[in-house]
Amino acid sequence: MLPIGTIVYLNEGTSKLMILNRGPILAGETEGERIWYDYSGCFYPQGLDPNNVFYFNEENIDEVVFEGFKDEEEHRFKKIFNDLKEENKPNIKKGTVTGPLK
């Protein structure tokens, strides 16, 4: 799991993205369905534009250009987050990315 602020290129991507969020949950296609992704990101260096937020997973990352800040809180967050992911596996399915996704 990469920290917030990390700059990446996605597979077949031509623009850098900065990780904004980890584990975003979106509404699915059916009522009550929830889908999570590993990350959300925005274009770098432009920053957040609500019309250009991208959702992607670890396997979609081609290259890490810069790794964001980490401290002891980051390590604690990773443990708590991984525990929550395991607890909620039956309730929230992981999204897949097959092309550009906003």
ZADO-1210 file (C-alpha; in nm, 4 decimals, padded with zeros to 6 digits):
<atoms>
<atom x="00.0000" y="00.0000" z="00.0000" code="MET" pos="1"/>
<atom x="00.1457" y="00.3321" z="-00.1086" code="LEU" pos="2"/>
<atom x="00.1062" y="00.6465" z="00.1033" code="PRO" pos="3"/>
<atom x="-00.1004" y="00.9489" z="00.0121" code="ILE" pos="4"/>
<atom x="00.1007" y="01.1931" z="-00.1985" code="GLY" pos="5"/>
<atom x="00.2752" y="00.9200" z="-00.3973" code="THR" pos="6"/>
<atom x="00.3190" y="01.0038" z="-00.7675" code="ILE" pos="7"/>
<atom x="00.2666" y="00.7181" z="-01.0148" code="VAL" pos="8"/>
<atom x="00.2250" y="00.6313" z="-01.3802" code="TYR" pos="9"/>
<atom x="-00.0488" y="00.3804" z="-01.4553" code="LEU" pos="10"/>
<atom x="-00.0139" y="00.1047" z="-01.7141" code="ASN" pos="11"/>
<atom x="-00.0306" y="00.2647" z="-02.0576" code="GLU" pos="12"/>
<atom x="-00.0641" y="00.6057" z="-01.8886" code="GLY" pos="13"/>
<atom x="00.0954" y="00.9217" z="-02.0219" code="THR" pos="14"/>
<atom x="00.0301" y="01.1527" z="-01.7262" code="SER" pos="15"/>
<atom x="00.1480" y="01.1353" z="-01.3674" code="LYS" pos="16"/>
<atom x="-00.1180" y="01.0805" z="-01.1007" code="LEU" pos="17"/>
<atom x="-00.0924" y="01.1680" z="-00.7327" code="MET" pos="18"/>
<atom x="-00.2571" y="00.9332" z="-00.4841" code="ILE" pos="19"/>
<atom x="-00.5293" y="01.1194" z="-00.2937" code="LEU" pos="20"/>
<atom x="-00.7048" y="00.8390" z="-00.1111" code="ASN" pos="21"/>
<atom x="-00.6784" y="00.4726" z="-00.0222" code="ARG" pos="22"/>
<atom x="-00.9693" y="00.2348" z="-00.0261" code="GLY" pos="23"/>
<atom x="-01.2337" y="00.4626" z="-00.1802" code="PRO" pos="24"/>
<atom x="-01.5763" y="00.2987" z="-00.1923" code="ILE" pos="25"/>
<atom x="-01.8140" y="00.3751" z="-00.4786" code="LEU" pos="26"/>
<atom x="-02.1740" y="00.2810" z="-00.5457" code="ALA" pos="27"/>
<atom x="-02.2077" y="-00.0211" z="-00.7721" code="GLY" pos="28"/>
<atom x="-02.4418" y="-00.0709" z="-01.0634" code="GLU" pos="29"/>
<atom x="-02.7111" y="-00.2381" z="-00.8553" code="THR" pos="30"/>
<atom x="-02.8836" y="-00.0829" z="-00.5575" code="GLU" pos="31"/>
<atom x="-02.6910" y="-00.1343" z="-00.2371" code="GLY" pos="32"/>
<atom x="-02.3812" y="-00.2670" z="-00.4145" code="GLU" pos="33"/>
<atom x="-02.0534" y="-00.1143" z="-00.3035" code="ARG" pos="34"/>
<atom x="-01.7203" y="-00.1415" z="-00.4848" code="ILE" pos="35"/>
<atom x="-01.3794" y="-00.0457" z="-00.3514" code="TRP" pos="36"/>
<atom x="-01.0531" y="00.0359" z="-00.5244" code="TYR" pos="37"/>
<atom x="-00.7031" y="00.0500" z="-00.3823" code="ASP" pos="38"/>
<atom x="-00.6582" y="00.4196" z="-00.4656" code="TYR" pos="39"/>
<atom x="-00.8028" y="00.7375" z="-00.6049" code="SER" pos="40"/>
<atom x="-00.5809" y="00.9958" z="-00.7678" code="GLY" pos="41"/>
<atom x="-00.5630" y="01.3208" z="-00.9584" code="CYS" pos="42"/>
<atom x="-00.3416" y="01.4598" z="-01.2317" code="PHE" pos="43"/>
<atom x="-00.0027" y="01.5798" z="-01.1107" code="TYR" pos="44"/>
<atom x="00.0956" y="01.8651" z="-01.0875" code="PRO" pos="45"/>
<atom x="-00.2520" y="02.0136" z="-01.1474" code="GLN" pos="46"/>
<atom x="-00.4063" y="01.8725" z="-00.8290" code="GLY" pos="47"/>
<atom x="-00.7647" y="01.7894" z="-00.7479" code="LEU" pos="48"/>
<atom x="-01.0279" y="01.8611" z="-01.0088" code="ASP" pos="49"/>
<atom x="-01.3581" y="01.6949" z="-00.9075" code="PRO" pos="50"/>
<atom x="-01.4203" y="01.6146" z="-01.2763" code="ASN" pos="51"/>
<atom x="-01.0892" y="01.4264" z="-01.3050" code="ASN" pos="52"/>
<atom x="-01.0613" y="01.1831" z="-01.0148" code="VAL" pos="53"/>
<atom x="-00.9288" y="00.8421" z="-01.1166" code="PHE" pos="54"/>
<atom x="-00.9838" y="00.5102" z="-00.9368" code="TYR" pos="55"/>
<atom x="-00.7265" y="00.2341" z="-00.9724" code="PHE" pos="56"/>
<atom x="-00.5664" y="-00.0663" z="-00.8055" code="ASN" pos="57"/>
<atom x="-00.2135" y="-00.1713" z="-00.7169" code="GLU" pos="58"/>
<atom x="-00.1900" y="-00.3884" z="-01.0286" code="GLU" pos="59"/>
<atom x="-00.2671" y="-00.0878" z="-01.2508" code="ASN" pos="60"/>
<atom x="00.0475" y="00.0971" z="-01.1392" code="ILE" pos="61"/>
<atom x="00.3316" y="00.0810" z="-01.3889" code="ASP" pos="62"/>
<atom x="00.5883" y="00.3018" z="-01.2142" code="GLU" pos="63"/>
<atom x="00.6252" y="00.4802" z="-00.8803" code="VAL" pos="64"/>
<atom x="00.7891" y="00.8174" z="-00.9519" code="VAL" pos="65"/>
<atom x="00.7874" y="00.9478" z="-00.5932" code="PHE" pos="66"/>
<atom x="00.6762" y="00.7821" z="-00.2706" code="GLU" pos="67"/>
<atom x="00.4754" y="00.9979" z="-00.0294" code="GLY" pos="68"/>
<atom x="00.5503" y="01.0693" z="00.3356" code="PHE" pos="69"/>
<atom x="00.5466" y="00.7811" z="00.5850" code="LYS" pos="70"/>
<atom x="00.5697" y="00.7820" z="00.9640" code="ASP" pos="71"/>
<atom x="00.4492" y="00.5638" z="01.2515" code="GLU" pos="72"/>
<atom x="00.0878" y="00.6699" z="01.1917" code="GLU" pos="73"/>
<atom x="00.1157" y="00.5452" z="00.8328" code="GLU" pos="74"/>
<atom x="00.2267" y="00.2022" z="00.9542" code="HIS" pos="75"/>
<atom x="-00.0600" y="00.1912" z="01.2077" code="ARG" pos="76"/>
<atom x="-00.3089" y="00.2951" z="00.9388" code="PHE" pos="77"/>
<atom x="-00.1947" y="00.0121" z="00.7100" code="LYS" pos="78"/>
<atom x="-00.2621" y="-00.2484" z="00.9785" code="LYS" pos="79"/>
<atom x="-00.6059" y="-00.1096" z="01.0655" code="ILE" pos="80"/>
<atom x="-00.6971" y="-00.0714" z="00.6976" code="PHE" pos="81"/>
<atom x="-00.5937" y="-00.4287" z="00.6124" code="ASN" pos="82"/>
<atom x="-00.7974" y="-00.5613" z="00.9058" code="ASP" pos="83"/>
<atom x="-01.1047" y="-00.3656" z="00.7897" code="LEU" pos="84"/>
<atom x="-01.0610" y="-00.4926" z="00.4337" code="LYS" pos="85"/>
<atom x="-01.0610" y="-00.8526" z="00.5553" code="GLU" pos="86"/>
<atom x="-01.3675" y="-00.7979" z="00.7769" code="GLU" pos="87"/>
<atom x="-01.5652" y="-00.6414" z="00.4919" code="ASN" pos="88"/>
<atom x="-01.4641" y="-00.8758" z="00.2095" code="LYS" pos="89"/>
<atom x="-01.8089" y="-01.0405" z="00.1985" code="PRO" pos="90"/>
<atom x="-01.9890" y="-00.7030" z="00.1824" code="ASN" pos="91"/>
<atom x="-01.7830" y="-00.4943" z="-00.0587" code="ILE" pos="92"/>
<atom x="-01.6379" y="-00.6256" z="-00.3815" code="LYS" pos="93"/>
<atom x="-01.3103" y="-00.5020" z="-00.5255" code="LYS" pos="94"/>
<atom x="-01.3428" y="-00.3088" z="-00.8495" code="GLY" pos="95"/>
<atom x="-01.1451" y="-00.3971" z="-01.1579" code="THR" pos="96"/>
<atom x="-00.9962" y="-00.1502" z="-01.3992" code="VAL" pos="97"/>
<atom x="-00.9931" y="-00.2418" z="-01.7662" code="THR" pos="98"/>
<atom x="-00.9408" y="00.1074" z="-01.9037" code="GLY" pos="99"/>
<atom x="-00.9538" y="00.4692" z="-01.7974" code="PRO" pos="100"/>
<atom x="-01.1970" y="00.5061" z="-01.5085" code="LEU" pos="101"/>
<atom x="-01.3227" y="00.8276" z="-01.3523" code="LYS" pos="102"/>
</atoms>
